[in-house]
Amino acid sequence: MARPAARYVCQACGAVTPKWAGRCETCGAWNTIAEEVAEARPKAAPGRRLPFVGLSGEAPPPPRAATGIAELDRVLGGGLVPGSAVLLGGDPGIGKSTLLLQAAAALARAGRRVLYVSGEEAVEQVRMRARRLDLADAPLGLAAAINLRDIAASLEAEADAALVVIDSIQTMWLDSVESAPGSVTQVRAAAFELIRLAKQRGFALVLVGHVTKDGTIAGPRVLEHMVDAVLHFEGDRGHQFRILRGVKNRFGATDEIGVFEMTEQGLAEVANPSALFLAERRGNVAGSAVFAGLEGTRPVLVEVQALLAANPGGAPRRSVIGWESGRLAMLLAVLETRCGLRLNASDVYLNIAGGLRIGEPAADLAVAAAIASAAADRPTDPGRVYFGEVGLSGEIRQVAQAEARLKEAQKLGFTAACLPRRVARGNRPLAAPEGLALHEIGHLADLVASLRA
């Protein structure tokens, strides 16, 4: 029998090279290439002809199983779909296992068969967490194992399982693959076997994934393509807020978020995150502005804080938490070039209060208002919200879902909104909620001038 050929695989991106190298030419990572033994492939069987169908026709929506946690169901699109695979990633200690244990216990109490397989903790450790969360009476099946053959055989014997949780996929080991647990080959092979079982047996599968220092899910990128939904659990362990964000969902909307608060009894849902993010806001401080944002289909109001500190010598510092540093640099350049603000002798610190990370360009106007307010040492109107995209020439551009943002502001008691000016290109009139005054501006210089006056 021929000896299996060896190959060298990057543990970060999965690229295969003929020989070892210190740096992966595909992703640029250092010291990630490891030797692995290629599996012998059996002779392929002849294929069968596929039935092709037309585009017309209708199919009923997939059935869903509600987890009992409304924020989690919101991100999933309404609940868990039988036969689907979900990948949940997040920093260590952020609360991934706590969230899944609460969801699994809620499903088990509702009469569903739920199996929880832990590869990182012993059974007694999971039981201790369940007792702390008051979940010890939930009738779910618990096991601690890393051997995938044993796990697969146990799942094959379960006829009515509704949910299977694997914590985590990086700890699973398949004896037919000659590499260590957590390697690219092991993670890919273990995930493929578990997803195949989920599709065949009809249970929902949730895989917990480790993350790298950059915040991305560790292991091969193909793992995210294999699953039906990818969820990221975000937050700072210094904050009590946790954000569950859907970055991929074949059965629902992407970029949907769920907001949780970490308490002594576990993760508590936050039904109105805007009120929570603004709970400690002081409206009479310079350098603060409220952004009316949109996360998926949910409008969220958050406070943008800016601080300018004099730096007469050396390169000025730009520090950002919760926003893109590159976009801040662009916005500072527009404020200096188009609006006459002198910021090259000041350190600029920007913070999105509450631990939420903002990614949409609509936050440009709120960030500019906070910086201009700090520069003029004059507070913004505490009853006003801001949203709008800023172009390189200083113009304020339209953003999507303006009415939803305004309704959220009106619901929380705000009385005014600063937003882009509507252009005469057939845009339908904007319906302003009752009691909310609209202040439309076309150029960023108008905002800076109003704060200087």
C-alpha positions as semicolon CSV with decimal commas, in nm:
position;residue;x (nm);y (nm);z (nm)
1;M;0,000;0,000;0,000
2;A;0,136;0,341;-0,097
3;R;0,240;0,571;0,184
4;P;0,005;0,872;0,220
5;A;0,162;1,184;0,075
6;A;0,244;1,472;0,309
7;R;0,139;1,828;0,239
8;Y;0,174;2,161;0,413
9;V;-0,142;2,350;0,509
10;C;-0,178;2,703;0,647
11;Q;-0,372;2,683;0,974
12;A;-0,511;3,035;0,925
13;C;-0,655;3,026;0,572
14;G;-0,631;2,661;0,462
15;A;-0,397;2,721;0,168
16;V;-0,192;2,416;0,061
17;T;0,176;2,451;-0,031
18;P;0,422;2,186;-0,159
19;K;0,683;2,267;0,107
20;W;0,713;2,436;0,443
21;A;0,761;2,812;0,462
22;G;0,767;3,059;0,748
23;R;0,508;3,287;0,589
24;C;0,190;3,194;0,404
25;E;0,188;3,354;0,060
26;T;-0,193;3,349;0,047
27;C;-0,292;3,528;0,370
28;G;0,046;3,663;0,486
29;A;0,034;3,497;0,830
30;W;0,362;3,388;0,991
31;N;0,438;3,046;1,142
32;T;0,096;2,901;1,052
33;I;0,204;2,634;0,799
34;A;0,203;2,280;0,938
35;E;0,262;1,940;0,782
36;E;-0,044;1,719;0,737
37;V;-0,095;1,381;0,578
38;A;-0,326;1,382;0,278
39;E;-0,607;1,129;0,294
40;A;-0,628;0,856;0,033
41;R;-0,933;0,913;-0,183
42;P;-1,145;0,617;-0,296
43;K;-1,231;0,576;-0,659
44;A;-1,517;0,807;-0,751
45;A;-1,850;0,650;-0,843
46;P;-2,028;0,761;-1,162
47;G;-2,260;1,057;-1,110
48;R;-2,634;1,068;-1,166
49;R;-2,831;1,314;-1,375
50;L;-2,975;1,610;-1,185
51;P;-3,340;1,715;-1,224
52;F;-3,354;2,080;-1,334
53;V;-3,663;2,290;-1,253
54;G;-3,784;2,635;-1,354
55;L;-3,785;2,958;-1,156
56;S;-4,161;2,961;-1,113
57;G;-4,319;2,788;-0,817
58;E;-4,360;2,845;-0,446
59;A;-4,233;2,673;-0,137
60;P;-4,365;2,717;0,217
61;P;-4,139;2,900;0,461
62;P;-3,917;2,671;0,668
63;P;-4,057;2,566;1,006
64;R;-3,885;2,723;1,304
65;A;-3,837;2,631;1,667
66;A;-3,842;2,932;1,898
67;T;-3,559;2,923;2,151
68;G;-3,752;3,117;2,413
69;I;-3,498;3,402;2,395
70;A;-3,656;3,673;2,182
71;E;-3,331;3,854;2,102
72;L;-3,168;3,533;1,978
73;D;-3,477;3,443;1,774
74;R;-3,469;3,792;1,621
75;V;-3,112;3,748;1,497
76;L;-3,187;3,399;1,366
77;G;-3,487;3,530;1,173
78;G;-3,759;3,383;1,394
79;G;-3,601;3,075;1,550
80;L;-3,396;2,767;1,468
81;V;-3,466;2,592;1,138
82;P;-3,457;2,210;1,151
83;G;-3,155;2,076;0,964
84;S;-2,972;2,407;0,974
85;A;-2,617;2,472;1,099
86;V;-2,530;2,786;1,295
87;L;-2,177;2,902;1,381
88;L;-2,142;3,122;1,690
89;G;-1,813;3,305;1,748
90;G;-1,692;3,548;2,012
91;D;-1,408;3,640;2,245
92;P;-1,327;3,409;2,536
93;G;-1,547;3,479;2,838
94;I;-1,793;3,694;2,644
95;G;-2,087;3,462;2,724
96;K;-2,122;3,221;2,429
97;S;-2,166;2,911;2,645
98;T;-2,398;3,097;2,882
99;L;-2,624;3,209;2,597
100;L;-2,640;2,864;2,439
101;L;-2,702;2,693;2,773
102;Q;-2,993;2,931;2,841
103;A;-3,137;2,871;2,493
104;A;-3,091;2,494;2,520
105;A;-3,257;2,486;2,861
106;A;-3,552;2,691;2,737
107;L;-3,605;2,454;2,442
108;A;-3,575;2,150;2,668
109;R;-3,833;2,293;2,910
110;A;-4,066;2,341;2,612
111;G;-4,062;1,966;2,553
112;R;-3,794;1,943;2,282
113;R;-3,506;1,696;2,289
114;V;-3,184;1,897;2,328
115;L;-2,828;1,761;2,338
116;Y;-2,530;1,964;2,463
117;V;-2,180;1,828;2,391
118;S;-1,892;2,008;2,559
119;G;-1,538;1,954;2,440
120;E;-1,381;2,219;2,661
121;E;-1,545;2,166;3,000
122;A;-1,625;1,863;3,210
123;V;-1,983;1,768;3,284
124;E;-1,960;1,898;3,640
125;Q;-1,836;2,237;3,519
126;V;-2,139;2,274;3,293
127;R;-2,363;2,164;3,581
128;M;-2,211;2,433;3,804
129;R;-2,295;2,696;3,545
130;A;-2,647;2,557;3,513
131;R;-2,699;2,578;3,890
132;R;-2,572;2,936;3,895
133;L;-2,816;3,025;3,616
134;D;-3,103;2,833;3,784
135;L;-3,124;2,591;3,489
136;A;-3,039;2,264;3,666
137;D;-3,396;2,134;3,632
138;A;-3,398;2,161;3,251
139;P;-3,426;1,809;3,095
140;L;-3,149;1,840;2,837
141;G;-2,890;1,573;2,754
142;L;-2,534;1,666;2,852
143;A;-2,207;1,498;2,756
144;A;-1,837;1,584;2,753
145;A;-1,648;1,440;2,455
146;I;-1,411;1,528;2,172
147;N;-1,407;1,202;1,974
148;L;-1,628;1,272;1,673
149;R;-1,696;0,905;1,603
150;D;-1,848;0,864;1,950
151;I;-2,050;1,184;1,909
152;A;-2,173;1,082;1,563
153;A;-2,277;0,737;1,683
154;S;-2,470;0,893;1,972
155;L;-2,646;1,138;1,742
156;E;-2,735;0,859;1,499
157;A;-2,916;0,683;1,784
158;E;-3,123;0,992;1,868
159;A;-3,446;0,987;1,671
160;D;-3,614;1,304;1,799
161;A;-3,333;1,551;1,871
162;A;-3,436;1,911;1,795
163;L;-3,111;2,091;1,884
164;V;-2,748;1,981;1,918
165;V;-2,487;2,220;2,059
166;I;-2,116;2,152;2,000
167;D;-1,890;2,359;2,227
168;S;-1,653;2,401;2,051
169;I;-1,575;2,285;1,697
170;Q;-1,200;2,348;1,746
171;T;-1,186;2,073;2,013
172;M;-1,343;1,800;1,797
173;W;-1,111;1,517;1,684
174;L;-1,171;1,274;1,396
175;D;-0,934;0,975;1,411
176;S;-0,929;0,929;1,031
177;V;-0,755;1,266;0,994
178;E;-0,389;1,264;1,096
179;S;-0,362;1,608;1,249
180;A;-0,418;1,770;1,585
181;P;-0,757;1,904;1,701
182;G;-0,804;2,264;1,592
183;S;-0,608;2,227;1,269
184;V;-0,762;2,327;0,939
185;T;-0,813;1,968;0,825
186;Q;-0,967;1,856;1,155
187;V;-1,204;2,153;1,181
188;R;-1,319;2,116;0,822
189;A;-1,368;1,739;0,844
190;A;-1,544;1,754;1,182
191;A;-1,776;2,034;1,071
192;F;-1,862;1,850;0,748
193;E;-1,951;1,533;0,939
194;L;-2,167;1,717;1,192
195;I;-2,346;1,922;0,926
196;R;-2,412;1,604;0,726
197;L;-2,571;1,447;1,034
198;A;-2,782;1,759;1,095
199;K;-2,917;1,756;0,739
200;Q;-2,979;1,381;0,750
201;R;-3,141;1,362;1,095
202;G;-3,321;1,699;1,078
203;F;-3,193;1,859;1,398
204;A;-3,064;2,215;1,432
205;L;-2,689;2,228;1,490
206;V;-2,506;2,508;1,671
207;L;-2,126;2,514;1,657
208;V;-1,922;2,734;1,889
209;G;-1,611;2,877;1,723
210;H;-1,301;3,037;1,869
211;V;-1,189;3,377;1,742
212;T;-0,845;3,509;1,656
213;K;-0,683;3,822;1,800
214;D;-0,833;4,014;1,506
215;G;-1,185;3,913;1,610
216;T;-1,250;3,675;1,319
217;I;-1,355;3,314;1,367
218;A;-1,050;3,089;1,386
219;G;-1,000;2,804;1,145
220;P;-1,054;2,780;0,771
221;R;-1,269;3,044;0,604
222;V;-1,458;2,763;0,432
223;L;-1,618;2,683;0,769
224;E;-1,827;3,002;0,745
225;H;-1,937;2,902;0,395
226;M;-2,043;2,555;0,507
227;V;-2,294;2,673;0,770
228;D;-2,630;2,841;0,716
229;A;-2,583;3,125;0,966
230;V;-2,282;3,295;1,126
231;L;-2,336;3,490;1,449
232;H;-2,080;3,705;1,628
233;F;-2,111;3,772;2,000
234;E;-1,954;4,113;2,060
235;G;-1,886;4,324;2,363
236;D;-1,627;4,425;2,615
237;R;-1,604;4,227;2,936
238;G;-1,575;4,562;3,113
239;H;-1,927;4,651;2,990
240;Q;-2,242;4,469;3,091
241;F;-2,385;4,493;2,738
242;R;-2,344;4,215;2,482
243;I;-2,432;4,242;2,113
244;L;-2,527;3,934;1,911
245;R;-2,481;4,020;1,544
246;G;-2,579;3,808;1,244
247;V;-2,323;3,841;0,964
248;K;-2,470;3,563;0,750
249;N;-2,813;3,404;0,751
250;R;-2,965;3,194;0,475
251;F;-3,301;3,196;0,652
252;G;-3,326;3,561;0,760
253;A;-3,186;3,911;0,741
254;T;-2,816;3,977;0,789
255;D;-2,672;4,252;1,011
256;E;-2,957;4,196;1,259
257;I;-2,857;4,246;1,622
258;G;-2,977;4,124;1,958
259;V;-2,884;4,310;2,275
260;F;-2,821;4,140;2,608
261;E;-2,711;4,252;2,952
262;M;-2,480;4,033;3,158
263;T;-2,620;3,988;3,507
264;E;-2,556;3,753;3,800
265;Q;-2,837;3,532;3,669
266;G;-2,690;3,513;3,319
267;L;-2,775;3,704;3,005
268;A;-3,090;3,916;3,023
269;E;-3,263;4,041;2,710
270;V;-3,276;4,414;2,641
271;A;-3,602;4,490;2,462
272;N;-3,528;4,863;2,420
273;P;-3,151;4,901;2,361
274;S;-3,177;5,272;2,273
275;A;-3,298;5,361;2,622
276;L;-3,022;5,148;2,774
277;F;-2,744;5,305;2,566
278;L;-2,864;5,655;2,654
279;A;-2,943;5,588;3,021
280;E;-2,629;5,759;3,157
281;R;-2,608;6,038;2,901
282;R;-2,561;6,398;3,014
283;G;-2,695;6,646;2,762
284;N;-2,504;6,956;2,874
285;V;-2,151;6,838;2,792
286;A;-1,957;6,955;2,487
287;G;-1,844;6,679;2,251
288;S;-2,158;6,465;2,271
289;A;-2,415;6,390;2,001
290;V;-2,686;6,126;1,964
291;F;-2,675;5,912;1,652
292;A;-2,996;5,761;1,515
293;G;-2,858;5,439;1,372
294;L;-2,996;5,126;1,213
295;E;-2,875;4,774;1,291
296;G;-3,041;4,533;1,051
297;T;-3,411;4,620;1,076
298;R;-3,383;4,769;1,425
299;P;-3,333;5,144;1,483
300;V;-3,090;5,212;1,768
301;L;-2,995;5,544;1,929
302;V;-2,644;5,567;2,072
303;E;-2,431;5,847;2,209
304;V;-2,119;5,955;2,020
305;Q;-1,855;6,114;2,244
306;A;-1,558;6,321;2,123
307;L;-1,274;6,476;2,319
308;L;-1,003;6,712;2,191
309;A;-0,681;6,753;2,386
310;A;-0,412;7,005;2,298
311;N;-0,095;6,858;2,146
312;P;0,136;7,145;2,044
313;G;0,428;6,921;1,946
314;G;0,460;6,589;1,768
315;A;0,210;6,390;1,567
316;P;-0,149;6,427;1,694
317;R;-0,310;6,110;1,822
318;R;-0,636;5,965;1,688
319;S;-0,799;5,706;1,914
320;V;-1,129;5,538;1,821
321;I;-1,350;5,290;2,008
322;G;-1,656;5,151;1,830
323;W;-1,601;5,314;1,489
324;E;-1,367;5,286;1,191
325;S;-1,037;5,469;1,240
326;G;-1,000;5,521;0,865
327;R;-1,338;5,691;0,841
328;L;-1,249;5,918;1,132
329;A;-0,932;6,026;0,953
330;M;-1,137;6,107;0,641
331;L;-1,393;6,304;0,842
332;L;-1,123;6,505;1,021
333;A;-0,972;6,594;0,683
334;V;-1,311;6,715;0,557
335;L;-1,366;6,925;0,873
336;E;-1,026;7,089;0,832
337;T;-1,034;7,141;0,455
338;R;-1,400;7,221;0,390
339;C;-1,514;7,368;0,723
340;G;-1,207;7,555;0,853
341;L;-1,165;7,363;1,177
342;R;-0,806;7,343;1,299
343;L;-0,754;6,994;1,440
344;N;-0,392;6,923;1,344
345;A;-0,266;7,043;1,685
346;S;-0,514;6,838;1,889
347;D;-0,541;6,476;1,994
348;V;-0,882;6,340;1,897
349;Y;-1,054;6,070;2,103
350;L;-1,381;5,919;1,980
351;N;-1,600;5,673;2,167
352;I;-1,932;5,504;2,094
353;A;-2,084;5,479;2,442
354;G;-2,221;5,147;2,561
355;G;-1,985;4,910;2,376
356;L;-2,177;4,903;2,047
357;R;-1,971;4,901;1,727
358;I;-2,108;5,121;1,448
359;G;-2,033;5,037;1,086
360;E;-2,277;5,234;0,872
361;P;-2,174;5,562;0,700
362;A;-2,485;5,733;0,839
363;A;-2,291;5,798;1,160
364;D;-2,072;6,057;0,984
365;L;-2,296;6,351;1,072
366;A;-2,324;6,256;1,442
367;V;-1,946;6,211;1,468
368;A;-1,888;6,546;1,298
369;A;-2,136;6,713;1,535
370;A;-1,957;6,567;1,838
371;I;-1,613;6,680;1,711
372;A;-1,736;7,028;1,616
373;S;-1,906;7,059;1,954
374;A;-1,583;6,966;2,132
375;A;-1,383;7,209;1,919
376;A;-1,623;7,496;1,993
377;D;-1,663;7,388;2,359
378;R;-2,036;7,421;2,311
379;P;-2,287;7,142;2,383
380;T;-2,521;7,022;2,111
381;D;-2,896;7,039;2,157
382;P;-2,971;6,756;2,407
383;G;-3,306;6,689;2,239
384;R;-3,166;6,644;1,886
385;V;-3,046;6,336;1,698
386;Y;-2,814;6,327;1,397
387;F;-2,774;6,100;1,097
388;G;-2,633;6,143;0,747
389;E;-2,334;6,046;0,533
390;V;-2,061;6,302;0,466
391;G;-1,888;6,319;0,127
392;L;-1,535;6,436;0,058
393;S;-1,657;6,776;-0,057
394;G;-1,849;6,819;0,269
395;E;-2,195;6,748;0,127
396;I;-2,447;6,558;0,340
397;R;-2,588;6,255;0,158
398;Q;-2,914;6,070;0,206
399;V;-2,926;5,743;0,403
400;A;-3,174;5,458;0,411
401;Q;-3,469;5,409;0,648
402;A;-3,489;5,772;0,764
403;E;-3,848;5,734;0,886
404;A;-3,761;5,439;1,112
405;R;-3,480;5,642;1,269
406;L;-3,710;5,939;1,328
407;K;-3,981;5,724;1,484
408;E;-3,730;5,577;1,731
409;A;-3,612;5,927;1,823
410;Q;-3,968;6,048;1,876
411;K;-4,048;5,741;2,088
412;L;-3,761;5,822;2,325
413;G;-3,867;6,183;2,371
414;F;-3,635;6,369;2,131
415;T;-3,775;6,687;1,981
416;A;-3,551;6,755;1,679
417;A;-3,346;6,573;1,416
418;C;-3,058;6,695;1,200
419;L;-3,057;6,506;0,871
420;P;-2,958;6,544;0,502
421;R;-3,149;6,789;0,285
422;R;-3,390;6,626;0,046
423;V;-3,307;6,675;-0,321
424;A;-3,564;6,742;-0,592
425;R;-3,522;6,414;-0,777
426;G;-3,856;6,259;-0,707
427;N;-3,791;6,173;-0,342
428;R;-4,123;6,129;-0,166
429;P;-4,192;6,368;0,123
430;L;-4,051;6,254;0,454
431;A;-4,323;6,195;0,713
432;A;-4,197;6,356;1,033
433;P;-4,343;6,208;1,353
434;E;-4,558;6,440;1,560
435;G;-4,357;6,668;1,786
436;L;-4,027;6,615;1,602
437;A;-3,877;6,913;1,418
438;L;-3,659;6,840;1,116
439;H;-3,343;7,047;1,051
440;E;-3,216;6,965;0,704
441;I;-2,863;7,063;0,605
442;G;-2,684;7,025;0,274
443;H;-2,322;7,088;0,372
444;L;-2,112;7,011;0,676
445;A;-2,009;7,375;0,703
446;D;-2,370;7,461;0,797
447;L;-2,348;7,232;1,100
448;V;-2,012;7,375;1,209
449;A;-2,140;7,731;1,170
450;S;-2,447;7,659;1,385
451;L;-2,226;7,530;1,667
452;R;-1,992;7,829;1,641
453;A;-2,272;8,087;1,646
